[in-house]
Amino acid sequence: MLHRLRRRARWLSVACLVMGGPAAPAFADPMPQGYRPVLAPGVVPARPRPTVRTVVARRGQTIAQVLAAAGVERREVEPAVSALASVLPTRAPLPAGREVTLRQAPEDDALLAMTLEPQPGRTVTVTRTPTGWIAHEAWPGQRRNLVLVRGTIREDLLDDLRIAGLPDSLARQLVEGLAHELDFQRELRPGDSFTVLFERWRDTEGGLLNDGRTLHAGFSLAGRGLSLWRYDAGEGPDWFDDQGRSLRRSFLRTPLDGARVSSGFGMRRHPVLGYTRQHQGIDFAAPTGTPVLAAADGEVTQIRWMSGYGRIIELRHEDDRTTRYAHLSAFAPGLKPGDRVRQGEVIGKVGRTGLATGPHLHYELAESGLTLDPARARMRPATELAGQELAAFLAVRQGLAVQVAHLQPMQEVAAAAE
């Protein structure tokens, strides 16, 4: 707690300096050690809301330099600026006095989103999601439409989404966003169907400006229905089921994108040593250099070479759980023991170090020292909406559900701009 408060004091001082004001004084922890507030029975504690603040660019500063001067850590600056580069040049200096609005997590000041206005009326925002950063731009006078696509699974979900009419960029985002929690190899079968609702932005004369976000995805999987809704509960957009439980679990089952399971958990014949023994994790075949993601929020406990595992990273998480990532080709720059990482943050890259016949990630999950099968282990939802947040989500979901029920494939209907 004291560490977090001191850190916040530092960025308050930096923010005041950036905006020309006096530095804020450091302060001590006001709560006694071990203090925990006691709630009345049945009272659901309100989740702390993100911190919103505005910083101002000085002469000659790029957006990355503005963020660094505001106290944002380098490993958060780089992916956010990289996403921003898809809609805005980021190497050129910002005009002196340009305001940048930051939204940060209340518990550790991690960057959740940033917004700036590069031209009058044009607003650019980049937002952290569980699977990476997404950029969005808004123009004056634009009109928001909703578009529905429907299709059937044949062989490849990505191709089937494109054939149904979902724009390529949105199809990729959808598949990548769901792949960490849904096993498309086992759960999707030929003949299953899907429904997707997304935004499309047009100018006042009807000309296409750009495609927006995917708002709903529904799947019929061998008789089982799965209905998902895109919603931002304050920590970046996420996928929720009909009851307001996030699809994202406390741990990612697949901690990298575009992976194929090459070896499951359990007894197997070792491909190098040649004898049969217990395989303590899951192997994901992927090209060398594929980013490896933290499966959950946690602390780095080991980052080193470990005999047959090659380069490894170990993280400690809540509920006495740990994860190990092995055979890595490289670690994330600057990552060291004691660092805190967030779920979905890049911590290393796939390789074939140690005893490995080809490039892959060996991923282990343990609880109280006992290894678990990551594909079958109990995973609670990362977020369960309650109270006013749940009511707001249900209202949004109901409004979108009406559109899904009445729209025909590729039909557009005007919707209120957000």
N, C-alpha and C positions, 0 to 999 in steps of 0.2 A: 504493500500500500504506500509506504513511504517513498519507495523508488518511483512509483507512478506519479505521486504528487510532485516530487522533485523534478521529474521529467516534464510534467505539465508546466511547472514554474519556469523551466528553461524556455519552452516554446512561447510562453506568454511574454517573456523578456524579449525573445527574438521578434515576435509579432509587433510588440510595441516599437522596437527599433526600426523594423521594416516600414511601419506606418508613421514614424517620426515622433512617437510619444516616449515618455520615460519608461525605463525598464521596471517590470514588476518585481517586488522583493520575493526572495525565497521564503518558504514557510514550512512549518513542521507538521507532522501528522497529528490532526486534532482528535483522533479517536484512540482510546486506550488499546493496547495490544490485545488481539484476540477478540475485540468487540464485534458482536453480530446483532443487528436489530431483531427484535422479537415481534412477529406479526400475530394478530388475533387469528384464531382458528377459522379456516375457510377463506381468508383474505389472500388473494393472488398478488404477489409483489409486482409492482409496475417495472417494466424493463427500462433501464436508463436510456434516454434518447441521445442520438449522436450530437456531438459538438459542432456548431456551425460558426465559422469565423471568416473574415475577409482580410487578405493581405494585398499589398500594393507593389507593383514592379518598380524597381529603380532603373535609372538610365543604363542601358546596355545589358540588362539581365534577360536571359532566356527563361522559358517556363520552368525548365529543370532547375535553374539557379534560384528562381523565386521560391520554388518548393523547398530546396535545400536551405535557403535562408530562413524559411518559416519553421525549420526543425523537422521536416519530413525525412524519414530515413531513406538512404539511397536505394535499398532494395524495394521500396515502395514507389520511389520516384520513377525508376526506369520502366516498369511495365505500364504505369499510368501514362507517361509521356509517349511511350511506344504506341499505345492505343490512340492517343490524341493525334498522332502523326497521320492517321488515316483520313482525318478531316481538316487538319490545320498544320501548316509548316511549323516545326518546333525548334529548328536550329537558329532561326533568326531571332534577334532580341525583340521583346515586347515593347510597345511604346511606354515611355515613363509615365507612371500614374495609372496604368491598366490594373483594374481590380480582378482578383482571382478569389472565388469563394471556395472554401474547403469544408468538407464534411468528414468528421473523424469519429472513430469509435470512442465511447465514453470511458472505457476501462483502460485502454492502452494508447490512445491517440492514433491508432493505425488509420491511414488514409482510406476513406470509403468512396469519396467522389470529389471532383472539382469541376467548377463551372466558370467560364469567362465569356465575354462578349467581344469577339474580334472586330466586328463591324456593327454599326447601329442596327438593332433589331435582330441580329443573328446571334444566337446563343449556342455555345458548344459545351457539352457535358461529357465527362468520362466517368463511368461508374464501375466499382469493383463488384463482380459477381462470384459465386462459388467456383466458377470455372475460368475466371480471368476477367480482364477489363473490356468494357464495351463503350464505344464512342457514339454520341448522338448529337445531331445539330437541328436547331429549329430556326425557321425563317419567318419574317413578318408576313401575314396574309395567307399562310399555308393552311390547308384543310386536311383534317384527319379522317381517313376512311378505314373501315374494317373489311377484311377480305377472308373468305373461307375456302379451304381446300379439303378435298376428301380423296382417299385412295386406298389401294389394297397392297398388302405386302406380297412381293414376288420373290426376289432374291436378296436385294440390298436396300435397306431402309433409306439411305441417302439418295440413291437413284430413284426410288419410288416416290419420295417427297418431291424431287425435282419434276418428275413426270406429272405429278398431280398439280403442279403449278406454283409450289413454294419457291421463292427466289433462292438461288444457290447459297448466298451468304447466310440467310436465315435457316436453311436446311442444315448447313454445317454447324451453326451455333446450337440448333436444337439437338442434333445427334451428339455433339460434344458435351452439351450441358446435361444430358440424361445418361450418357454412357457410364459415368462414375457410379450410378446407383441402379441402373437396369442392365441386366446381362442380355444384350441383344442377340448374342449367339444362341442362347438357350430359350429365351422367352418369346422371341418373335418367330412365327412360322408362316409359310406361304398360305395365303387366304385370310390372315388377320387383317384388320382394317384400321384406319386412322383418320382423325379429323384435326385440322389445325386452323386456328384463327390468328391473323396477323394484321398489323397496321400498314397502311400505304398513305403517303403524304402527297398531295397535289396542290398546285397553285390555284389562284382564283379563277383561271380559265380552264382548269381541268388537266393541265399538263402534269406529268409525273415528275415529282421532285426526288423522292427516294422512298425506299421501303423502311418501315420502322421496326417495331419489336414483335416477337411472337408472344401472344397473350394467352393462348390455350392450346393444349395438346391432349387429345383423347385417343385411347387405343383399345381395341377389342382383341384380347390375347387368349385364344383358345377358349372362348366362352367367358373369360374374366375381363371385366371392364376396368380401365385405369383412366381417371379424369384428372388432369393437372392444370393449374391456373398460375399465371405469372403475377407476382405481387411483391411490392416493396414494403416491408414492415419496418424500414428505417435503417437497415444494415445492407442495403443493396438488393436488387430484385432476385427472387428465388422462386422455385416451383413448389406449390402447395396442393394437397389433395382437397377434396370437397369439404373436409372437416377442419381445414386450416392447419394441417400438419405438413411440415416441409418434406418434400421428397428427399432432400439432402439429409443424410444421416450424420450422426456424431463422428463417424469414420467413413472415409471413402473406401468402397470395396475395390475400386480400380484406381490407383494413385498415378495414372498417366493417361494421356489421350491416344486413341488409335491403337490400342494394344490388343494382342491375341493371347489367350491363356495357352501356354505351351506345356505346363506341368502343374497338376493340382496338388492339393494338400493330402498327405497320407503316405502309405508305403509305396516305394517305387525302386526301380533299379537305377543307381546313380550313373549318369551318362559318361562320367570320367573315371570314377573309381571302379565301376563295374559290378559292385555288389548291391544287394537290396537293403534299404534302410528307410527310416521315417523321413519324409520330406516335410519340413517344419513350416513351410509357407506355400505361396503360389508364385509361379514364374510367369512373367508376361513378356512375350517376344516382341521386340521393338527395335528400330534402327538405332545405332550408336548416336548419342547426342540428343535423343528424345527427352524432353524435360520430365523430371520426376517431381511429383507434388507431395506436400505434407498431407497425410491422410486425415489429420485433425489438428486443432490448435494444440500446441505443446511446447516443450523445452528440449533443445538439443542436449543430449547427454553424452553421446560419442560421435566423433567424426574422424575416422582413421582407417588404416589398413588392418584387416583381420583375416589372416591366413587364407583359407579357401574361399572366403566371402569376398576377397578383394577389398576395394574401397567401400566402406559402409557408413551409414548415418543411422543413429538410433535416437528416437524421440520419446519423451515421457509425457503422458497425457493424464486427464482426469480418470477417476474410477480405477486407479492402479493399473492402467493399461500402458503398454509400450509398443512401438512399431520399429521395425528394422528394414532398411533398404540397402540391398547388396549388389555387388558386381558393377558399381558405378564407374563411369569413365571420368567424372569430374564432380566437384562439390560446387554449390552456389558461391560466387565470390564473396569473401568476407565472413561466411558462416562459420561459427565457432561454438564450442560447448558453452552452455549457459544462455544462448540466444533464444528468444521466444519466436515462434513461427505461427502463422495462421493457416487454417485449412485451405488447401489449394495453392499455397505459396510454393514456388519452385525452389527445391532444396538441392538438386543435383541433376545429373544426366545419365541416361542408360549407357552401359558399357559391357565389357566382357572380362573384367579384371578378376583375379583369383581363378578358381576351378570352374571354368565355363566353356562350353563348346561353341557358343555364339552370343551375340549381344542380346541381353535380356535384363529385366529387373526381377530380383528375388525379393518378395515382400512378405514379412512376417508380422503377426499380431499376437500379443501375449497379454494375459490378465493375471495379476498376482503371480507372475513367473511361469504360468502354464500357457503353452502355445495354443492358439485357436485357429480354426479354419476361417480365413477372412471372408470366404464366400457364404458361410453359414452362421457366423457369429451374430449374436444379438446386437442390433444397432438401433438406438433410440433416435427419433427425429431430432435434427439439430435445433429446430424451432417449432414450438406449438403455440399458436396464437390463442389469446384469451382476452376476455373483457372487451373493451372498446376496440382493440386491434382486431379481434375476431369478428366483431359486428361490422367493422369497416370492410374487412375482407369479404364477408358473406354478401354485403351489398354490391361490391364490385363483381364478385363471381356471378351473382344472380343477373346483373345487367348484361354481362357477356354471354351467359347461358341463353338468354332470350335471343340474342343475335345468332348464336350457333344453331338454335332450333329453327330459325326462319330463313336464314341465308341459303342460297343455292351455291354450288361450287363455282368459285371465281367471280361471284357476284359481289359488288362493293356497295356499302351503305355508309352514309356520312355519320360521323361520331363526333362528340365534343372533344375539342383539343384539350390537352392536359398541360 
